[in-house]
Amino acid sequence: MHALWLILIIFIMLAGLCGTLFPLLPDTPLIVAAAILDHFIFPSNGASLTTILVLTFLMLVSLVLDFVSGSMGAKYFGATRWGAIGGILGAVIGIFYGPIGLIAGPLAGVLLGELLGGQGILPAGRSTWGTFLGTVAGMAGKFAIGVLMIGWFLVAKLF
C-alpha cells in the first residue's frame, strides 16, 4: 500500500509537470498538492513542512513568471498600451477555444490591438513576436521550476 501511494504521488507530480507545458492543465499547484498529500499520508517520513514551504514559494514564483512573461516579451519588443489591452482581451476570448485559443488568443489580440492603435503591420508583428517569445520563455521557466520542485521533493524524501 505504501508503494501504491508513492506511485500516485509521483504520478500527480508528473501530471503537474506536464501542466507547465500544456495550457488548461494544473501545473505547479498540483506538485505542491502532491507534496501535501505525501505529508499527510506518511506522517513519519512524508514531506516536511520546510519542503512544503519551499515548494509553495517556488510555485508562487512560477505563477508570477507565468503572469508576466508574455507582457514582458511584448514590452521588450515595443508593444503599446493598445497591444497590452488586446492581449488581455485575446486571452479572455481564447479561454473559450481550448488550448489552441489560450495560445493564439493573446497573440491575435496583441496584433489586432496594435493595428487598431495605429501601429503599422511591422511594429504590430514585432510586438506579437515579443509576446510569443515571452510566453515560450515563461513556459520554459515554469517547466524548469517544476523539475526543480520535483527534484527538491525527491531529495528531501530520500535523504
VMD Tcl script that draws the C-alpha trace (Angstrom):
set ca {
  {0.00 0.00 0.00}
  {2.93 2.29 0.78}
  {4.33 1.87 -2.75}
  {0.91 2.46 -4.32}
  {0.53 5.80 -2.55}
  {4.05 6.82 -3.50}
  {3.39 5.96 -7.17}
  {0.18 8.01 -7.07}
  {2.01 11.00 -5.56}
  {4.75 10.81 -8.20}
  {2.10 10.47 -10.93}
  {0.32 13.61 -9.64}
  {3.61 15.50 -9.64}
  {4.40 14.41 -13.19}
  {0.89 15.50 -14.26}
  {1.68 18.89 -12.72}
  {4.94 18.99 -14.67}
  {3.02 18.29 -17.89}
  {0.71 21.15 -16.95}
  {3.64 23.57 -17.19}
  {3.75 22.87 -20.92}
  {0.09 22.37 -21.80}
  {-2.48 25.09 -21.10}
  {-5.62 24.21 -19.12}
  {-3.82 21.55 -17.05}
  {-2.93 22.49 -13.49}
  {0.80 22.88 -13.09}
  {2.94 23.74 -10.08}
  {-0.01 23.94 -7.62}
  {-0.60 20.26 -8.42}
  {3.01 19.48 -7.47}
  {2.54 21.25 -4.13}
  {-0.77 19.42 -3.58}
  {1.00 16.09 -4.13}
  {3.66 17.04 -1.58}
  {0.96 17.98 0.94}
  {-0.76 14.65 0.25}
  {2.55 12.91 0.93}
  {2.89 14.82 4.19}
  {-0.50 13.57 5.41}
  {-0.30 10.02 4.02}
  {3.15 9.39 5.50}
  {3.25 11.42 8.74}
  {6.51 9.89 9.97}
  {8.56 10.14 6.77}
  {6.49 12.33 4.45}
  {7.36 15.72 3.07}
  {8.46 18.05 5.85}
  {6.95 21.44 6.47}
  {10.18 23.01 5.21}
  {9.84 21.12 1.94}
  {6.22 22.19 1.59}
  {7.13 25.84 2.27}
  {9.96 25.77 -0.30}
  {7.68 24.14 -2.87}
  {4.99 26.73 -2.14}
  {7.48 29.55 -2.64}
  {8.65 28.03 -5.94}
  {5.01 27.62 -7.00}
  {4.36 31.32 -6.35}
  {7.45 32.25 -8.36}
  {6.22 30.12 -11.28}
  {2.75 31.69 -11.16}
  {4.21 35.21 -11.21}
  {6.51 34.19 -14.07}
  {3.55 32.83 -16.00}
  {1.59 36.02 -15.42}
  {4.26 38.48 -16.53}
  {6.32 36.63 -19.14}
  {4.16 37.35 -22.18}
  {3.70 41.02 -21.35}
  {7.40 41.45 -20.61}
  {8.25 39.97 -24.00}
  {5.74 42.26 -25.68}
  {7.05 45.34 -23.87}
  {10.64 44.42 -24.76}
  {9.64 44.30 -28.43}
  {7.84 47.65 -28.26}
  {4.19 46.90 -27.53}
  {1.93 49.82 -26.72}
  {-0.98 50.05 -24.29}
  {-3.29 49.06 -27.16}
  {-1.33 45.85 -27.64}
  {-1.49 45.06 -23.93}
  {-5.25 45.57 -23.85}
  {-5.63 43.47 -26.99}
  {-3.52 40.72 -25.46}
  {-5.66 40.62 -22.33}
  {-8.89 40.56 -24.34}
  {-7.44 37.90 -26.64}
  {-6.51 35.75 -23.64}
  {-10.01 36.04 -22.19}
  {-11.63 35.16 -25.51}
  {-9.07 32.41 -26.11}
  {-10.15 30.62 -22.93}
  {-13.33 29.56 -24.71}
  {-11.42 27.91 -27.55}
  {-9.36 25.42 -25.57}
  {-5.59 25.03 -25.53}
  {-5.07 26.49 -29.00}
  {-7.18 29.51 -28.08}
  {-5.07 30.09 -24.98}
  {-2.01 30.41 -27.15}
  {-3.45 32.04 -30.28}
  {-5.89 34.37 -28.48}
  {-3.32 36.65 -26.82}
  {-1.18 36.71 -29.97}
  {-4.13 37.70 -32.16}
  {-5.23 40.20 -29.51}
  {-1.83 41.91 -29.40}
  {-1.68 42.07 -33.19}
  {-5.20 43.49 -33.51}
  {-4.72 45.86 -30.59}
  {-1.53 47.27 -32.09}
  {-3.16 47.65 -35.52}
  {-6.22 49.36 -34.01}
  {-3.89 51.62 -32.01}
  {-2.42 52.96 -35.22}
  {0.76 50.88 -35.45}
  {1.88 49.58 -38.82}
  {1.99 45.89 -39.62}
  {5.73 45.57 -38.89}
  {5.68 47.13 -35.38}
  {2.48 45.20 -34.59}
  {4.11 41.98 -35.79}
  {7.21 42.72 -33.71}
  {5.05 43.18 -30.58}
  {3.23 39.94 -31.35}
  {6.54 38.14 -31.81}
  {7.67 39.50 -28.44}
  {4.50 38.18 -26.81}
  {5.13 34.76 -28.32}
  {8.77 34.69 -27.20}
  {7.86 35.88 -23.72}
  {5.18 33.22 -23.41}
  {7.54 30.47 -24.57}
  {10.23 31.70 -22.18}
  {7.66 31.70 -19.37}
  {6.66 28.13 -20.18}
  {10.32 27.04 -20.21}
  {10.86 28.77 -16.88}
  {7.78 27.14 -15.36}
  {8.94 23.74 -16.61}
  {12.38 24.30 -15.06}
  {10.78 25.35 -11.77}
  {8.53 22.26 -11.89}
  {11.57 20.00 -12.40}
  {13.30 21.77 -9.50}
  {10.23 21.27 -7.30}
  {10.03 17.54 -8.03}
  {13.79 17.20 -7.55}
  {13.61 19.01 -4.21}
  {10.77 16.75 -3.11}
  {12.60 13.57 -4.12}
  {15.89 14.60 -2.46}
  {14.02 15.56 0.72}
  {12.07 12.29 0.63}
  {15.10 10.07 0.05}
  {17.53 11.79 2.41}
}
mol new
graphics top color blue
foreach p $ca { graphics top sphere $p radius 0.5 }
foreach p [lrange $ca 0 end-1] q [lrange $ca 1 end] { graphics top cylinder $p $q radius 0.2 }
display resetview
